[in-house]
Amino acid sequence: MLPNQSAVKWPNVPDVYNWLLLDERGDWRIKKEKISHKGLIDFINAHYTVDDEGRWFFQNGPQRVFVKLACTPYVLNVVSCDSLTYFKTQTNEIVEPIDKFWIDDKDRLLVSWESNVGLVSDRDLPLLAEKLAHENKPFDKVNSVEFDLIKQQTSSRSKTPLTLTINQKTHDILFINAIEVSQLFGFDSHPEPPLGDPDC
């Protein structure tokens, strides 16, 4: 006779910290080694979520494996289809509707939507180059000195003179200090175990 399923309890296993990293290109890494096994990647993506403290993790049976974030909880790739441009997360979700675009003091492009934020992978930035403009001039006409001046003269969370036009809609780009991203969007980029507990 099978036991009552509702009476079955998960074993008491410790949560895991400082093992799993989401890097700036959307790759999962265990102890700095890139995960390449598609089945494992799909499993992590399917069970990736966040707790009430803004700590991102994936649920592995009874165990939570907390994720260290190199930048944001999501990393975005640029996808073009039927002359339209979309952003897709590392968990294969389409980003919509877009709320704001941001550039940080490390020259990284971020996209926010609903209550989420994602870093655009540097591999895909060239796909957006022709869509960027500085005061209605092509962005590629802006040299590094001018770009640094833009960042120096723009306070955090304020609008820059840069715009990005996607799907015939022009968006302002705001500036943000990298250290403020996790504060603004309420996530913990480096969850730690309770004091005195091991990483796993």
C-alpha positions as CSV (number, residue, x, y, z in Angstrom):
1,M,0.0,0.0,0.0
2,L,1.4,3.4,-1.0
3,P,1.8,6.0,1.7
4,N,-0.4,9.1,1.8
5,Q,1.5,11.5,-0.5
6,S,0.5,14.5,1.6
7,A,2.3,12.9,4.6
8,V,5.6,12.5,2.7
9,K,8.1,15.1,3.7
10,W,11.2,16.3,2.0
11,P,14.4,15.4,3.8
12,N,16.0,18.3,5.8
13,V,18.8,19.3,3.4
14,P,20.8,22.6,3.6
15,D,20.5,25.3,1.0
16,V,23.4,25.9,-1.2
17,Y,25.3,29.2,-1.5
18,N,28.3,30.5,-3.5
19,W,28.2,27.6,-6.0
20,L,26.1,28.8,-8.9
21,L,26.7,32.0,-10.8
22,L,24.8,33.8,-13.6
23,D,27.5,35.6,-15.6
24,E,27.2,38.7,-17.7
25,R,26.5,36.7,-20.9
26,G,23.7,34.7,-19.4
27,D,25.7,31.5,-18.8
28,W,25.3,29.4,-15.7
29,R,28.6,28.6,-13.9
30,I,29.3,26.2,-11.1
31,K,32.5,27.2,-9.3
32,K,33.5,29.3,-12.3
33,E,33.0,26.4,-14.8
34,K,30.5,27.1,-17.5
35,I,27.6,24.6,-17.6
36,S,27.2,23.2,-21.1
37,H,24.8,20.3,-20.5
38,K,21.5,21.4,-22.1
39,G,19.3,19.3,-19.8
40,L,20.8,20.9,-16.7
41,I,20.5,24.4,-18.2
42,D,16.9,23.7,-19.1
43,F,16.2,22.4,-15.5
44,I,17.8,25.5,-13.9
45,N,15.9,27.8,-16.2
46,A,12.6,26.1,-15.5
47,H,13.1,26.3,-11.7
48,Y,14.7,29.7,-11.4
49,T,12.8,32.1,-9.2
50,V,13.1,34.6,-6.3
51,D,12.2,34.7,-2.7
52,D,10.8,37.5,-0.5
53,E,14.3,38.8,0.3
54,G,15.2,39.3,-3.4
55,R,17.5,36.3,-3.5
56,W,17.4,34.4,-6.8
57,F,17.7,30.6,-6.7
58,F,16.7,27.5,-8.5
59,Q,14.7,24.8,-6.6
60,N,16.4,21.5,-6.8
61,G,13.9,19.1,-5.1
62,P,13.9,20.0,-1.4
63,Q,17.0,22.3,-1.8
64,R,17.4,25.9,-2.8
65,V,20.5,26.7,-4.8
66,F,21.0,30.4,-4.4
67,V,22.5,32.3,-7.4
68,K,25.3,34.8,-7.3
69,L,24.6,37.5,-10.0
70,A,27.4,39.0,-12.0
71,C,25.0,41.9,-12.8
72,T,21.3,41.4,-12.9
73,P,18.8,38.5,-12.4
74,Y,18.3,38.3,-16.1
75,V,20.6,38.5,-19.1
76,L,19.1,39.5,-22.4
77,N,19.7,38.5,-26.0
78,V,18.5,40.5,-29.0
79,V,16.2,38.6,-31.3
80,S,14.9,39.8,-34.7
81,C,11.8,38.4,-36.3
82,D,9.8,39.8,-39.2
83,S,11.7,43.1,-39.0
84,L,10.8,43.4,-35.3
85,T,13.4,43.4,-32.5
86,Y,12.8,41.7,-29.2
87,F,14.8,40.9,-26.1
88,K,14.8,37.4,-24.7
89,T,16.0,36.4,-21.2
90,Q,18.4,33.5,-20.5
91,T,15.3,31.6,-19.4
92,N,13.8,32.0,-22.9
93,E,11.1,34.5,-21.9
94,I,10.3,37.5,-24.2
95,V,10.6,40.8,-22.5
96,E,7.5,42.9,-22.8
97,P,6.4,45.5,-22.4
98,I,9.7,47.4,-22.1
99,D,9.6,50.0,-19.3
100,K,13.0,51.8,-19.5
101,F,16.5,51.5,-20.9
102,W,19.5,52.3,-18.7
103,I,23.2,52.6,-19.2
104,D,25.5,52.2,-16.1
105,D,28.9,53.6,-15.2
106,K,30.5,50.4,-16.6
107,D,29.0,51.1,-20.0
108,R,26.5,48.2,-19.8
109,L,23.0,48.5,-21.3
110,L,20.1,47.4,-19.1
111,V,16.4,46.9,-19.8
112,S,13.6,47.1,-17.2
113,W,10.1,45.7,-17.6
114,E,7.4,45.2,-15.0
115,S,9.4,44.8,-11.8
116,N,12.4,43.1,-13.6
117,V,15.7,44.2,-15.0
118,G,18.1,42.5,-17.3
119,L,21.5,43.2,-18.7
120,V,21.9,43.1,-22.5
121,S,24.7,40.6,-23.4
122,D,27.7,42.4,-24.8
123,R,27.7,39.9,-27.7
124,D,24.4,41.5,-28.9
125,L,25.3,45.1,-28.5
126,P,26.5,45.5,-32.1
127,L,23.0,44.5,-33.2
128,L,21.7,47.7,-31.5
129,A,24.4,50.0,-32.7
130,E,22.5,51.5,-35.6
131,K,19.4,52.0,-33.4
132,L,21.3,54.2,-30.9
133,A,21.5,57.9,-31.3
134,H,23.0,60.9,-29.5
135,E,20.9,64.1,-29.9
136,N,19.5,62.6,-33.1
137,K,23.0,61.8,-34.5
138,P,24.2,58.3,-35.0
139,F,25.8,57.0,-31.8
140,D,28.9,55.8,-33.7
141,K,29.8,59.5,-34.2
142,V,30.3,59.8,-30.4
143,N,33.9,59.3,-29.3
144,S,34.9,57.9,-25.9
145,V,35.7,61.3,-24.5
146,E,32.2,62.6,-25.3
147,F,30.6,59.4,-23.9
148,D,32.5,59.8,-20.6
149,L,31.4,63.4,-20.4
150,I,27.7,62.3,-20.9
151,K,28.1,59.9,-17.9
152,Q,29.9,62.5,-15.7
153,Q,27.2,65.2,-16.4
154,T,24.2,62.9,-15.8
155,S,23.1,62.1,-12.3
156,S,22.0,58.6,-11.5
157,R,18.4,57.7,-12.6
158,S,18.3,60.8,-14.9
159,K,17.8,60.9,-18.6
160,T,20.9,61.0,-20.9
161,P,21.0,62.6,-24.4
162,L,21.0,59.0,-25.8
163,T,18.0,57.3,-27.3
164,L,17.3,53.8,-28.7
165,T,14.8,53.3,-31.4
166,I,13.2,49.8,-31.6
167,N,10.2,48.8,-33.6
168,Q,9.6,52.4,-34.7
169,K,9.4,53.6,-31.0
170,T,12.1,55.8,-29.6
171,H,13.1,55.3,-26.0
172,D,15.1,57.6,-23.7
173,I,18.1,56.0,-22.0
174,L,18.7,56.8,-18.4
175,F,21.9,56.7,-16.5
176,I,22.4,54.6,-13.3
177,N,25.4,53.9,-11.1
178,A,26.0,50.1,-11.2
179,I,26.0,49.9,-7.4
180,E,22.4,51.2,-7.3
181,V,20.9,48.7,-9.7
182,S,20.2,46.0,-7.1
183,Q,18.9,48.7,-4.7
184,L,16.4,50.1,-7.3
185,F,15.2,46.7,-8.4
186,G,15.3,45.0,-5.0
187,F,17.5,42.0,-5.6
188,D,20.4,40.5,-3.7
189,S,23.3,39.9,-6.1
190,H,25.3,37.8,-3.6
191,P,23.2,35.8,-1.2
192,E,25.1,34.5,1.8
193,P,24.3,31.7,4.2
194,P,23.2,32.5,7.8
195,L,26.1,33.5,10.0
196,G,28.0,30.4,11.0
197,D,26.5,28.1,8.4
198,P,28.6,26.6,5.6
199,D,28.0,27.4,1.9
200,C,26.2,24.1,1.5
